Amino acid sequence: MTTDTPGDGTLSEDGPDASPTSPQPEAAPFFRVAGDTAAMADWLEEALDDIEAIGQRNFAVASAQPPRSEGWGRLDAIATGFEGLDAVGILHPGSLTIIASRPQVGRTTLMSDFCRAAAIKNNLPTAVFSLEEDQTRFFTRLLSAEARVARHHIHCGVMTDEDWTRLARRMPEVVGAPLILSVPARLTMAELSERCHKLAGEHGLRLIAIDGLQAIKPHRYSDLREREVGDVARGLKTLARELDIPVVVTSHLNRSAETRYNRVPMLDDLRESGAVTYEADTIILLHREDAYEKDSPRAGEADLIVAKNRQGPTFTETIAFQGHYGRFVRMMTT
Ligand SMILES: Nc1ncnc2c1ncn2[C@@H]1O[C@H](COP(=O)(O)OP(=O)(O)OP(=O)(O)O)[C@@H](O)[C@H]1O
C-alpha cells in the first residue's frame, strides 16, 4: 500500500489515527443489489474468469506464433493517502471534489487511489460508479495497484509466477474491502441519487466516487450541453449534502491546455465549465508533462493542481505516476 494513514481513515485535528490495533477488514458484508452493482467479493469470480480467459486466449495465440519479445477543514475528512491533499482535508462530508484532466493523464487512476485509501486501507464503505470501464478493468486496476503487478501482464495474459503470488497475497484484503462497484451502461442523475441513498442507508457509505461526470445523464434534457452538465454538477453537490458524505467525480478538460506553451491546465479548461466550477468545493487539475513529452526531465512526475479549494488554500502537490501499476504514489515511495 502507498498510503500510511491507518485507523478509521478520517483526519482529526491530532492527525491520522495511528493505532496499531485498528481492526482489519472482515469479509465483505455486502451483496449484489442490482444487476450491475456488487461488492468486490461478488465480482471476484467473474473477474478471475476473465483474467484466466485472457491468459488462455494469449496462450493459444502464443502457441501458434513465435513469442512476443493536514490545516483547513481537516476534521472528519477522509484520507486520500496524499500528504498535501490530506493536510487540507479535501474529502470532507458534504463536499464535491472534481478530478479533471486531458485524456489518458490518469484521472481514473487518481480516483481509484482515493477509493483504495478509503475502502482497502481504512475500511470505509465506498461506492464506486464506473461509467467508462467494465468491472474487470476496474477490479484489475485495483489489484495491480495493491499487489504491484503490471497491468499489461494481466491484460495481455502474461502473468508470471511471481505476479500470481503477489496477487494471491493481496486478494483477501481487496475482496474483503467494503467497496461496492457499479458499472451501469447508462446512468441518469436521478438513478445515481436513488442508488446512493439506498446504499448509504444499507451500508453507511463514507465515500462516493464516480468516473465520468460527462457520462451522467441530467434530470432534464436541454439544447445547451453546458446547462445539462451544470445540472449534473448541481445534482452531485446536492447528493453530497443530503447524505453528508464526500463525492468525487472525474471530468474531461477541453483542448485549451494543449495550445498553451507548457500545457498546464487551468480552471477555465473545464469543459462546459461555469456551473461545474461553481458547484465544486475542490477542483484538482491533473497534469503530467510526460503525457505529452516522453523524454521530459519530469518523466514519472504528476502535478495535482488544487485550483479551487473552498475550505482552504490552493496549491500544487507533486506525486509520482506508476502507470504500469495503475497508481500514483508519494514521491518518496519506491
Ligand atoms: N501497463 C501500463 N504501463 C504503463 N502505463 C500504463 C499502463 N496501463 C495504462 N497506462 C497509462 O495510464 C494512463 C491512463 O490512466 P487512466 O486510465 O487513469 O487515465 P484517464 O485520464 O482516466 O484516461 P481516459 O482519458 O481514458 O479517461 C495512460 O497514460 C496509459 O499510458
The ligand as an SDF file (V2000), in Angstrom:
LIG
                    3D

 31 33  0  0  0  0  0  0  0  0999 V2000
    0.5660   -1.2280  -18.2750 N   0  0  0  0  0  0  0  0  0  0  0  0
    0.8260    0.0720  -18.3290 C   0  0  0  0  0  0  0  0  0  0  0  0
    2.0940    0.5210  -18.2880 N   0  0  0  0  0  0  0  0  0  0  0  0
    2.3640    1.8350  -18.3190 C   0  0  0  0  0  0  0  0  0  0  0  0
    1.4050    2.7920  -18.3750 N   0  0  0  0  0  0  0  0  0  0  0  0
    0.1390    2.4080  -18.4400 C   0  0  0  0  0  0  0  0  0  0  0  0
   -0.2280    1.0340  -18.4090 C   0  0  0  0  0  0  0  0  0  0  0  0
   -1.5760    0.9560  -18.4830 N   0  0  0  0  0  0  0  0  0  0  0  0
   -2.0280    2.2340  -18.5600 C   0  0  0  0  0  0  0  0  0  0  0  0
   -1.0110    3.0960  -18.5300 N   0  0  0  0  0  0  0  0  0  0  0  0
   -1.0740    4.5600  -18.6220 C   0  0  0  0  0  0  0  0  0  0  0  0
   -2.0710    5.0550  -17.7490 O   0  0  0  0  0  0  0  0  0  0  0  0
   -2.6160    6.2520  -18.3150 C   0  0  0  0  0  0  0  0  0  0  0  0
   -4.1000    6.1520  -18.3050 C   0  0  0  0  0  0  0  0  0  0  0  0
   -4.5420    6.1540  -16.9640 O   0  0  0  0  0  0  0  0  0  0  0  0
   -6.0920    6.4080  -16.6590 P   0  0  0  0  0  0  0  0  0  0  0  0
   -6.9090    5.3360  -17.2920 O   0  0  0  0  0  0  0  0  0  0  0  0
   -6.2210    6.6300  -15.2090 O   0  0  0  0  0  0  0  0  0  0  0  0
   -6.2730    7.7860  -17.4440 O   0  0  0  0  0  0  0  0  0  0  0  0
   -7.5980    8.6310  -17.7150 P   0  0  0  0  0  0  0  0  0  0  0  0
   -7.1510   10.0510  -17.6660 O   0  0  0  0  0  0  0  0  0  0  0  0
   -8.6840    8.2110  -16.7830 O   0  0  0  0  0  0  0  0  0  0  0  0
   -7.9260    8.1770  -19.1830 O   0  0  0  0  0  0  0  0  0  0  0  0
   -9.2610    8.3350  -20.0860 P   0  0  0  0  0  0  0  0  0  0  0  0
   -8.9830    9.5050  -20.9660 O   0  0  0  0  0  0  0  0  0  0  0  0
   -9.3220    7.0410  -20.8420 O   0  0  0  0  0  0  0  0  0  0  0  0
  -10.4280    8.5490  -19.1560 O   0  0  0  0  0  0  0  0  0  0  0  0
   -2.0690    6.3910  -19.7160 C   0  0  0  0  0  0  0  0  0  0  0  0
   -1.0190    7.3430  -19.7090 O   0  0  0  0  0  0  0  0  0  0  0  0
   -1.5370    4.9970  -20.0050 C   0  0  0  0  0  0  0  0  0  0  0  0
   -0.4650    5.0310  -20.9050 O   0  0  0  0  0  0  0  0  0  0  0  0
  1  2  1  0
  2  3  1  0
  2  7  2  0
  3  4  2  0
  4  5  1  0
  5  6  2  0
  6  7  1  0
  6 10  1  0
  7  8  1  0
  8  9  2  0
  9 10  1  0
 10 11  1  0
 11 12  1  0
 11 30  1  0
 12 13  1  0
 13 14  1  0
 13 28  1  0
 14 15  1  0
 15 16  1  0
 16 17  2  0
 16 18  1  0
 16 19  1  0
 19 20  1  0
 20 21  2  0
 20 22  1  0
 20 23  1  0
 23 24  1  0
 24 25  2  0
 24 26  1  0
 24 27  1  0
 28 29  1  0
 28 30  1  0
 30 31  1  0
M  END
$$$$
